[in-house]
């Protein structure tokens, strides 16, 4: 019996969204009479931080503090259209739609402020803290709350905006079938270090070293949390999680997480995450879609590390002790 160590590396690139009829998403932004803003989306927050990041994008575009923006994801009956929260498209598609809607609302806001201050709207700027001021003359300013009040009750105007993002559709070449399935790609590389028990086939992940290129980290702390969690989701796919032998029959399927194998806190190994930023020209403030990609690279990296440790290739997930042991016995005759 021996505990054998191995190291494996894997690199992936991942498309943001897809080419599906343009893959559109819409957004609506409007102000209350008090100068707070409501952002309406049908892009669902699955726990990945959709509400936080779209509120930031909206606030940045409007030029107001983030806490003045409330995000309502409603549902597909009452909200503006969205293709869905999948394919790592949420931040990219919804973010671009939010920018378009917020720009339209911002223009109305500046036009109302221009009448109050008796200047041209093109001479105004927002200070990010809740005021609109004359560029070069910060003492001449008006609060966004006052602008909203005047717009609603004196000028009869709605400070609102509509936005949609539609990817230019790529049609297959008739002769070759070539097409452009995505407009930007995120990238990742993982180095996994494992220990394999050659008597039982058990695999322990000792360390994960991850590098992710995400376009631009719009919320760096939230990106880091997503990347670490996603990497360990990949470990779950690689070593633990499966629907077999129950799928498609569910007669003896797991009923809760005490019966469904997945890594727990005691299984988490040393994990490093390095974030590289290469802003996407068509991304919201350069952002891409790293979501699902987080889990991709660790899986082949672990498979390669097992091969490096014992010289046996396991090519079906999950890499259970039984599969690893059978592979070891096969190469040893």
HUDA-V956046 format. One record per residue. N is the residue number from 1. SS is DSSP state (@ for helix, = for strand, . for the rest). Layout:
n:ss
N:SS
N:SS
This chain:
n:ss
1:.
2:.
3:=
4:=
5:=
6:=
7:=
8:=
9:=
10:=
11:=
12:=
13:=
14:=
15:=
16:.
17:.
18:.
19:.
20:.
21:.
22:.
23:.
24:.
25:=
26:=
27:=
28:=
29:=
30:=
31:=
32:.
33:.
34:.
35:.
36:.
37:=
38:=
39:=
40:=
41:.
42:.
43:.
44:.
45:.
46:.
47:.
48:.
49:.
50:@
51:@
52:@
53:@
54:@
55:@
56:@
57:@
58:@
59:@
60:@
61:@
62:@
63:.
64:.
65:.
66:@
67:@
68:@
69:=
70:=
71:=
72:=
73:.
74:.
75:.
76:.
77:.
78:.
79:.
80:.
81:.
82:=
83:.
84:.
85:.
86:.
87:.
88:.
89:.
90:@
91:@
92:@
93:@
94:@
95:@
96:@
97:@
98:@
99:@
100:@
101:@
102:@
103:@
104:@
105:@
106:@
107:@
108:@
109:@
110:@
111:@
112:@
113:@
114:@
115:@
116:@
117:@
118:.
119:.
120:.
121:@
122:@
123:@
124:=
125:=
126:=
127:.
128:.
129:.
130:.
131:=
132:=
133:=
134:=
135:.
136:.
137:=
138:=
139:=
140:=
141:=
142:=
143:=
144:@
145:@
146:@
147:@
148:@
149:@
150:@
151:@
152:@
153:@
154:@
155:@
156:.
157:.
158:.
159:.
160:=
161:=
162:=
163:=
164:=
165:=
166:.
167:.
168:.
169:.
170:.
171:.
172:.
173:.
174:.
175:.
176:.
177:.
178:.
179:.
180:.
181:.
182:.
183:.
184:.
185:=
186:=
187:=
188:=
189:=
190:=
191:=
192:=
193:=
194:=
195:=
196:=
197:=
198:.
199:.
200:.
201:.
202:.
203:=
204:=
205:=
206:=
207:=
208:=
209:=
210:=
211:=
212:=
213:=
214:.
215:.
216:.
217:.
218:.
219:.
220:@
221:@
222:@
223:@
224:@
225:@
226:@
227:@
228:@
229:@
230:@
231:@
232:@
233:@
234:@
235:@
236:@
237:@
238:@
239:@
240:.
241:.
242:.
243:.
244:.
245:.
246:.
247:.
248:.
249:.
250:.
251:.
252:.
253:.
254:.
255:.
256:.
257:.
258:.
259:.
260:.
261:.
262:.
263:.
264:.
265:@
266:@
267:@
268:.
269:.
270:=
271:=
272:=
273:=
274:=
275:=
276:=
277:.
278:.
279:.
280:.
281:.
282:.
283:.
284:@
285:@
286:@
287:.
288:.
289:.
290:.
291:.
292:@
293:@
294:@
295:@
296:@
297:@
298:@
299:@
300:@
301:@
302:@
303:@
304:@
305:@
306:@
307:@
308:@
309:@
310:@
311:.
312:.
313:.
314:.
315:.
316:.
317:.
318:.
319:.
320:.
321:@
322:@
323:@
324:@
325:@
326:@
327:@
328:@
329:@
330:@
331:@
332:.
333:.
